[in-house]
Structures are given as C-alpha cells and as structure tokens.
Amino acid sequence: MKTKKLFAIFGNPVSHSRSPLMHNHVFKRLGVNACYTRIHLEEGKDFKTRFFSQKLSGANITVPHKEAAFHACDEVRGFAQKVGVVNTVINEDGRLIGYNTDADGFLFAIEAFSHIKNVLIIGAGGTAKALSMRLLEEGLDVSVLNRSQPNLKYFSELGLQTYTWENCPVKAYDLIVNTTSAGLSDEAYPAPIALLSDLLKSSSFAADAIYGKLTPFLKRCKELDIVYKDGADMLLGQGVLANNYFTNEEFSLQEIEKAMKESFAF
C-alpha cells in the first residue's frame, strides 16, 4: 500500500483557512491517498525547515509568507518567477518547486464582472503583486493604493500609478480590490473610511481577497449598493490549480473543480 501523502497550508493566522476542507474533499472524491492540514507559522524564514520536518509532499502558503516561500524554493516556475511570490509548493525529489495560482484564481473570480478596464488594488503585499502583474498582462489599467510609500516601489517600477492615503485622487474605477488583511481578524478598513467611501461611490464593482466573512470593506460596499464578491471564488480558482499540482495533473481541472465546489456547501 502506498504511503499517504501529506499536504498543508502555512500562514499566520491560519486557523480560519478552508483549504483543508477543500483539498481533503477532492482527495476523498477522486480516491487520492492524501491528507491536508494547517500549520501556523510565525516566521517566514522557518518555512523550509517546517516543510521538511513535517515530511510534506506539497503545501499552500497564505499571508504573510508568500514572498518568504518564494525565497525558500529551489526552483520557481511559471508566473511566480515574474512576481517573486509563491503560494503553492511541491516537493519534487527533495527540491521545493514553487508556483503561483493566486492570480489566475482571481481572474476566475472576476469573470462575472463585465467590461473591467481599470482596477484599483488596495495593499502592497504578495497578493497585490501577483494580481497587479497578472491584470497588467491582461491589458488592464492598474493602480495601487497603500498606507506607506516605500512598499509601492515594486509597483512604480512596473509603471503603475501608485498612491498613499494622503495623495490618492478620487476617480472612477471599474473594480476596487482589497488585498490587505484588514477585516480578517478585526473590524478594520483597508484605508481611511472617508477616502474608501468616496472611491467606492465612484466605482462599479468590488472584491475582497478575504473569504468567509462580511468584512468592514464589504459591509461598506453593501451599504453603498455596489456589486461585490468576497474571496471565495478566488479561493476556489487558486485551489483547483493548486490541487492539480498536488495530484500530478492526474485529473482534469473540471473534475477537481466539481469536487472542490461541493466542499463549499459544508
């Protein structure tokens, strides 16, 4: 009998993560001898040591360790090379191989939003880097808003419009995206409420990378009658792609998506 493979999600916090439920349901449905769990990781620099000490076959990485995971990998493939951000890692004969499925997962999530041409991303972390680069590749006009200027250097070098809370102009955006952790374990807004409200009033759609709760950001969208999505569809999209790596592309994306969608009913 083959040894059961073990997978995990690393993050801080990580107790809220639906990833174990999603991936374990796919493994069960498709007859894969594997199990998926959560690992709370305080310091990103410890990722590689913890990965191997747990004898993992693969892992997902969530905030705030996606950039640390990139540096921990022996090889990075595909889109992740461009952005320096990894959210999926595979143990390939003792070597850590990194991928990024966040960006394509987000494109999957916003398919329902029509005629998106310009996007404002709030935040400057790993998720923001992946989304901005991918949206730029799709030919969209991307701007980034962050609390402080230093973390905006990456985006400025991409040629994007960057703003801090002090100098952000109020103009119309087709889509505003919160990529910060504001609202995940508190009732904080990702930007000052007055500025955020003015921006939302001028915009068409909104999305939050956080899932499983109506964050203050999304509550404000609801109050302003703006069409919004939480991060559930993004979670599903990136999860399907990650599971495809976990299972060595043995199953079609459609098979994985069907099984993973079932887990959202639990």
Buried (B, 14 or more C-beta within 10 A) or exposed (E): EEEEBBBBBBBBBBEBBBBBBBBBBBBBBBEBEBBBBBBEBEEBEBBBEBBEEBEBBBBBBBBBBBBBBBBBBEEBBEBBBBBBBBBBBBBEEEEBBBBBBBBBBBBBBBEEBEEBEBBBBBBBBBBBBBBBBBBBEEEBBBBBBBBEBEBBEBBEEBEBBBBBBEEBEEEEBBBBBBBBBBBBEEEBBBBEEEBBBBBBEEBBBBBBBBBEBBBBBBBBBEEEEBBBBBBBBBBBBBBBBBBBBBBEEEBEEEBBBBBBBBBBEE
